[in-house]
Amino acid sequence: MKRYSLNEIAQLAEVVAAISVVASLIWVAVELRLNSDEIQNANSMQLTTFTAEKQLEAIGLGVASLIIKAQSEEELTPTEMTNLTFYFRYMLQEFETAHFQFVQGRLDSQLAASWDRRLSVIIGAPLGIDYWDREKSLYTQRFQSHVDALISREESSAAETYQSVQ
């Protein structure tokens, strides 16, 4: 049986250590990926649940009737206008949270696109435009740019539709 020198044993130990480090890094990468997927799934579930709850809450709070009243150009009382403003503010803060989570890689791209479509509907309506013009500065610059891009996209899409009809 061959006797190994101390130097040869040290070299073998270095190789084993290097292999162990690589294996550990692979393990950490796999765990991070699994955790990222779990975070993304949890965020998606939370936002989906939030949307359903807020729609039900809006019905209970009479937000729908306030929106109908405002769209029919009836004048809202100061209390009604405040209620509607706070509802819009709360909803857009949640849209901003969803956008931030997407930018951070914590939200599925399909769900983020779905939220963008909902945001486009809200912000594209006259009440939404009015709200955005008054309250835009409350939101981060990144979210402001995102919403403005959605508005521009909707405007150009509407213009293209109009031109194709002519």
CORURTA-V443472 format. One record per run of one state. SS is the DSSP state (H for helix, E for strand, C for the rest). FROM is the first residue (numbers start at 1). LEN is the number of residues. Records with the same first field share a line. If there is no record, write none. Layout:
SS: FROM-LEN, FROM-LEN
//
This chain:
C: 1-5, 62-1, 72-6, 104-5, 125-1, 139-2, 166-1
H: 6-56, 63-9, 78-26, 109-16, 126-13, 141-25
//
